[in-house]
Amino acid sequence: MPDIHFDCPKCKQTLDAPEELATQLIECPTCKETIEVPVRSQLKEAPKPPEPPKPAPTPAAPAVPPKFTLPQVEDSSVAAALTVIAALELIASPIAGLGVGSDNTELGWLVFVSGVISGLILLGFARVIENTHESSQRLKRIEMLIVKGLGGY
C-alpha cells in the first residue's frame, strides 16, 4: 500500500509511492520527468468547499422621498380688514344715526340705513375676496400635487 502522496512538479499529476522510495529518483508515469520522491506526503490544502451561491440581489427599495406637505390655506388679510371695517360700520351707524336723529329724524334714519347697507356691502366684498383668495391657494396646491405626481414638467 502506498505511503507517500505527492504531485509531480511539472505536470501536477498526483502520485503515490511506497515509503521505501523516499529520497530516490523516479520517472513520472504521465510526463516522464525524473523527480525525487519526498520523505513524507505533501500536505495538500483541503479543497475549499464551494461558496454557496449568492442570493440574487434584491431590487433596491426605491428611495423614500421626503414627506411632501402642502402649505396651509391662509386667510386673506384684505378680507379680514374689510370684515373689521364692516363690523365697525354696522356698530357705528346706529350710534351716528341716533346722534344725528336727535336734531333731524329723517337724516338720522338716512345715516343709520346707509351705514347698515354699506356695512353689509363691505361684508359681501370681504366674503368674495376671501373666497377668491382661498380658491387661488387651492389651485396652487392642486398644481403642486400634479407637478409632484408627474415628477416636474
Phi and psi restraints in degrees (value plus and minus 20) as a CYANA .aco file:
   2 PRO   PHI     -90.7   -50.7
   2 PRO   PSI     121.7   161.7
   3 ASP   PHI    -128.5   -88.5
   3 ASP   PSI     -47.3    -7.3
   4 ILE   PHI    -132.6   -92.6
   4 ILE   PSI     108.3   148.3
   5 HIS   PHI    -134.5   -94.5
   5 HIS   PSI     112.0   152.0
   6 PHE   PHI    -177.7  -137.7
   6 PHE   PSI     148.5   188.5
   7 ASP   PHI    -129.6   -89.6
   7 ASP   PSI     125.8   165.8
   8 CYS   PHI     -88.2   -48.2
   8 CYS   PSI     109.2   149.2
   9 PRO   PHI     -86.6   -46.6
   9 PRO   PSI     -40.6    -0.6
  10 LYS   PHI    -110.6   -70.6
  10 LYS   PSI     -74.8   -34.8
  11 CYS   PHI    -123.7   -83.7
  11 CYS   PSI     -23.9    16.1
  12 LYS   PHI      46.3    86.3
  12 LYS   PSI      -4.1    35.9
  13 GLN   PHI     -87.8   -47.8
  13 GLN   PSI     114.5   154.5
  14 THR   PHI     -98.8   -58.8
  14 THR   PSI     108.7   148.7
  15 LEU   PHI    -141.7  -101.7
  15 LEU   PSI     134.2   174.2
  16 ASP   PHI    -144.3  -104.3
  16 ASP   PSI     117.2   157.2
  17 ALA   PHI    -162.7  -122.7
  17 ALA   PSI     126.0   166.0
  18 PRO   PHI     -85.9   -45.9
  18 PRO   PSI     134.1   174.1
  19 GLU   PHI     -78.3   -38.3
  19 GLU   PSI     -47.2    -7.2
  20 GLU   PHI     -86.7   -46.7
  20 GLU   PSI     -40.9    -0.9
  21 LEU   PHI    -110.1   -70.1
  21 LEU   PSI     -12.9    27.1
  22 ALA   PHI     -78.0   -38.0
  22 ALA   PSI     117.1   157.1
  23 THR   PHI      50.4    90.4
  23 THR   PSI     -14.5    25.5
  24 GLN   PHI    -118.6   -78.6
  24 GLN   PSI     138.5   178.5
  25 LEU   PHI    -109.5   -69.5
  25 LEU   PSI     115.4   155.4
  26 ILE   PHI    -154.6  -114.6
  26 ILE   PSI     147.2   187.2
  27 GLU   PHI    -121.6   -81.6
  27 GLU   PSI     112.9   152.9
  28 CYS   PHI     -87.8   -47.8
  28 CYS   PSI     106.2   146.2
  29 PRO   PHI     -86.5   -46.5
  29 PRO   PSI     -39.3     0.7
  30 THR   PHI    -110.0   -70.0
  30 THR   PSI     -73.8   -33.8
  31 CYS   PHI    -125.5   -85.5
  31 CYS   PSI     -24.3    15.7
  32 LYS   PHI      48.5    88.5
  32 LYS   PSI      -4.6    35.4
  33 GLU   PHI     -95.4   -55.4
  33 GLU   PSI     120.9   160.9
  34 THR   PHI    -103.0   -63.0
  34 THR   PSI     103.9   143.9
  35 ILE   PHI    -154.0  -114.0
  35 ILE   PSI     137.4   177.4
  36 GLU   PHI    -115.3   -75.3
  36 GLU   PSI     115.2   155.2
  37 VAL   PHI     -95.7   -55.7
  37 VAL   PSI     107.2   147.2
  38 PRO   PHI     -89.7   -49.7
  38 PRO   PSI     143.4   183.4
  39 VAL   PHI     -88.0   -48.0
  39 VAL   PSI     -55.9   -15.9
  40 ARG   PHI    -159.6  -119.6
  40 ARG   PSI     149.9   189.9
  41 SER   PHI     -81.4   -41.4
  41 SER   PSI     123.1   163.1
  42 GLN   PHI    -100.7   -60.7
  42 GLN   PSI     111.7   151.7
  43 LEU   PHI     -98.3   -58.3
  43 LEU   PSI      99.4   139.4
  44 LYS   PHI    -111.2   -71.2
  44 LYS   PSI     126.9   166.9
  45 GLU   PHI     -87.8   -47.8
  45 GLU   PSI     113.9   153.9
  46 ALA   PHI     -81.4   -41.4
  46 ALA   PSI     112.4   152.4
  47 PRO   PHI     -80.5   -40.5
  47 PRO   PSI     113.5   153.5
  48 LYS   PHI     -92.2   -52.2
  48 LYS   PSI     115.5   155.5
  49 PRO   PHI     -83.8   -43.8
  49 PRO   PSI     123.9   163.9
  50 PRO   PHI     -81.3   -41.3
  50 PRO   PSI     122.5   162.5
  51 GLU   PHI     -87.2   -47.2
  51 GLU   PSI     119.1   159.1
  52 PRO   PHI     -82.1   -42.1
  52 PRO   PSI     125.5   165.5
  53 PRO   PHI     -81.5   -41.5
  53 PRO   PSI     118.1   158.1
  54 LYS   PHI     -92.1   -52.1
  54 LYS   PSI     118.7   158.7
  55 PRO   PHI     -82.6   -42.6
  55 PRO   PSI     128.5   168.5
  56 ALA   PHI     -78.9   -38.9
  56 ALA   PSI     117.1   157.1
  57 PRO   PHI     -82.8   -42.8
  57 PRO   PSI     111.9   151.9
  58 THR   PHI     -97.4   -57.4
  58 THR   PSI     122.9   162.9
  59 PRO   PHI     -80.9   -40.9
  59 PRO   PSI     115.6   155.6
  60 ALA   PHI     -82.6   -42.6
  60 ALA   PSI     115.8   155.8
  61 ALA   PHI     -84.7   -44.7
  61 ALA   PSI     118.4   158.4
  62 PRO   PHI     -80.2   -40.2
  62 PRO   PSI     121.9   161.9
  63 ALA   PHI     -80.3   -40.3
  63 ALA   PSI     114.9   154.9
  64 VAL   PHI     -96.7   -56.7
  64 VAL   PSI      97.0   137.0
  65 PRO   PHI     -88.6   -48.6
  65 PRO   PSI     134.1   174.1
  66 PRO   PHI     -80.3   -40.3
  66 PRO   PSI     129.8   169.8
  67 LYS   PHI     -79.0   -39.0
  67 LYS   PSI     108.4   148.4
  68 PHE   PHI    -113.3   -73.3
  68 PHE   PSI     100.5   140.5
  69 THR   PHI    -139.8   -99.8
  69 THR   PSI     120.5   160.5
  70 LEU   PHI    -111.6   -71.6
  70 LEU   PSI     125.6   165.6
  71 PRO   PHI     -88.2   -48.2
  71 PRO   PSI     131.7   171.7
  72 GLN   PHI     -89.9   -49.9
  72 GLN   PSI     130.4   170.4
  73 VAL   PHI     -97.5   -57.5
  73 VAL   PSI     101.2   141.2
  74 GLU   PHI    -116.8   -76.8
  74 GLU   PSI     134.0   174.0
  75 ASP   PHI     -97.6   -57.6
  75 ASP   PSI     130.1   170.1
  76 SER   PHI     -99.6   -59.6
  76 SER   PSI     108.3   148.3
  77 SER   PHI     -90.9   -50.9
  77 SER   PSI     -49.9    -9.9
  78 VAL   PHI     -86.4   -46.4
  78 VAL   PSI     -64.7   -24.7
  79 ALA   PHI     -83.1   -43.1
  79 ALA   PSI     -58.7   -18.7
  80 ALA   PHI     -85.0   -45.0
  80 ALA   PSI     -60.9   -20.9
  81 ALA   PHI     -85.6   -45.6
  81 ALA   PSI     -62.6   -22.6
  82 LEU   PHI     -83.8   -43.8
  82 LEU   PSI     -56.3   -16.3
  83 THR   PHI     -83.6   -43.6
  83 THR   PSI     -62.1   -22.1
  84 VAL   PHI     -84.1   -44.1
  84 VAL   PSI     -64.4   -24.4
  85 ILE   PHI     -82.5   -42.5
  85 ILE   PSI     -62.5   -22.5
  86 ALA   PHI     -83.3   -43.3
  86 ALA   PSI     -60.1   -20.1
  87 ALA   PHI     -84.1   -44.1
  87 ALA   PSI     -62.0   -22.0
  88 LEU   PHI     -84.1   -44.1
  88 LEU   PSI     -59.0   -19.0
  89 GLU   PHI     -82.6   -42.6
  89 GLU   PSI     -64.1   -24.1
  90 LEU   PHI     -88.0   -48.0
  90 LEU   PSI     -51.5   -11.5
  91 ILE   PHI     -99.0   -59.0
  91 ILE   PSI     -59.8   -19.8
  92 ALA   PHI     -98.2   -58.2
  92 ALA   PSI     -49.8    -9.8
  93 SER   PHI     -83.2   -43.2
  93 SER   PSI     -60.9   -20.9
  94 PRO   PHI     -85.6   -45.6
  94 PRO   PSI     -57.0   -17.0
  95 ILE   PHI     -86.1   -46.1
  95 ILE   PSI     -65.2   -25.2
  96 ALA   PHI     -85.2   -45.2
  96 ALA   PSI     -59.6   -19.6
  97 GLY   PHI     -83.0   -43.0
  97 GLY   PSI     -58.9   -18.9
  98 LEU   PHI     -87.4   -47.4
  98 LEU   PSI     -58.7   -18.7
  99 GLY   PHI     -84.8   -44.8
  99 GLY   PSI     -65.7   -25.7
 100 VAL   PHI     -93.2   -53.2
 100 VAL   PSI     -55.7   -15.7
 101 GLY   PHI     -88.7   -48.7
 101 GLY   PSI     -36.1     3.9
 102 SER   PHI     -88.1   -48.1
 102 SER   PSI     -49.9    -9.9
 103 ASP   PHI    -116.1   -76.1
 103 ASP   PSI     -59.2   -19.2
 104 ASN   PHI    -158.8  -118.8
 104 ASN   PSI      86.7   126.7
 105 THR   PHI     -83.9   -43.9
 105 THR   PSI     -63.4   -23.4
 106 GLU   PHI     -83.4   -43.4
 106 GLU   PSI     -63.1   -23.1
 107 LEU   PHI     -87.1   -47.1
 107 LEU   PSI     -54.7   -14.7
 108 GLY   PHI     -82.8   -42.8
 108 GLY   PSI     -64.4   -24.4
 109 TRP   PHI     -85.8   -45.8
 109 TRP   PSI     -57.5   -17.5
 110 LEU   PHI     -83.7   -43.7
 110 LEU   PSI     -63.9   -23.9
 111 VAL   PHI     -83.6   -43.6
 111 VAL   PSI     -63.9   -23.9
 112 PHE   PHI     -81.9   -41.9
 112 PHE   PSI     -72.2   -32.2
 113 VAL   PHI     -85.9   -45.9
 113 VAL   PSI     -62.6   -22.6
 114 SER   PHI     -85.4   -45.4
 114 SER   PSI     -55.2   -15.2
 115 GLY   PHI     -85.6   -45.6
 115 GLY   PSI     -62.4   -22.4
 116 VAL   PHI     -85.8   -45.8
 116 VAL   PSI     -65.0   -25.0
 117 ILE   PHI     -83.2   -43.2
 117 ILE   PSI     -66.6   -26.6
 118 SER   PHI     -85.4   -45.4
 118 SER   PSI     -54.8   -14.8
 119 GLY   PHI     -83.3   -43.3
 119 GLY   PSI     -62.9   -22.9
 120 LEU   PHI     -87.3   -47.3
 120 LEU   PSI     -56.9   -16.9
 121 ILE   PHI     -84.2   -44.2
 121 ILE   PSI     -63.1   -23.1
 122 LEU   PHI     -81.9   -41.9
 122 LEU   PSI     -60.0   -20.0
 123 LEU   PHI     -82.6   -42.6
 123 LEU   PSI     -59.4   -19.4
 124 GLY   PHI     -83.0   -43.0
 124 GLY   PSI     -65.3   -25.3
 125 PHE   PHI     -82.7   -42.7
 125 PHE   PSI     -60.7   -20.7
 126 ALA   PHI     -80.2   -40.2
 126 ALA   PSI     -61.3   -21.3
 127 ARG   PHI     -87.1   -47.1
 127 ARG   PSI     -60.1   -20.1
 128 VAL   PHI     -83.3   -43.3
 128 VAL   PSI     -64.7   -24.7
 129 ILE   PHI     -83.9   -43.9
 129 ILE   PSI     -62.1   -22.1
 130 GLU   PHI     -82.7   -42.7
 130 GLU   PSI     -64.8   -24.8
 131 ASN   PHI     -84.6   -44.6
 131 ASN   PSI     -60.8   -20.8
 132 THR   PHI     -83.6   -43.6
 132 THR   PSI     -63.1   -23.1
 133 HIS   PHI     -83.6   -43.6
 133 HIS   PSI     -65.9   -25.9
 134 GLU   PHI     -83.2   -43.2
 134 GLU   PSI     -60.6   -20.6
 135 SER   PHI     -83.2   -43.2
 135 SER   PSI     -60.3   -20.3
 136 SER   PHI     -82.2   -42.2
 136 SER   PSI     -64.0   -24.0
 137 GLN   PHI     -86.8   -46.8
 137 GLN   PSI     -59.0   -19.0
 138 ARG   PHI     -84.9   -44.9
 138 ARG   PSI     -58.7   -18.7
 139 LEU   PHI     -83.4   -43.4
 139 LEU   PSI     -59.1   -19.1
 140 LYS   PHI     -83.6   -43.6
 140 LYS   PSI     -59.1   -19.1
 141 ARG   PHI     -85.3   -45.3
 141 ARG   PSI     -62.0   -22.0
 142 ILE   PHI     -83.0   -43.0
 142 ILE   PSI     -61.7   -21.7
 143 GLU   PHI     -81.5   -41.5
 143 GLU   PSI     -61.1   -21.1
 144 MET   PHI     -82.1   -42.1
 144 MET   PSI     -61.2   -21.2
 145 LEU   PHI     -85.5   -45.5
 145 LEU   PSI     -60.3   -20.3
 146 ILE   PHI     -85.7   -45.7
 146 ILE   PSI     -65.2   -25.2
 147 VAL   PHI     -82.5   -42.5
 147 VAL   PSI     -61.6   -21.6
 148 LYS   PHI     -83.8   -43.8
 148 LYS   PSI     -61.4   -21.4
 149 GLY   PHI     -87.5   -47.5
 149 GLY   PSI     -52.8   -12.8
 150 LEU   PHI    -110.6   -70.6
 150 LEU   PSI     -24.9    15.1
 151 GLY   PHI      53.6    93.6
 151 GLY   PSI       7.4    47.4
 152 GLY   PHI      79.3   119.3
 152 GLY   PSI     148.8   188.8
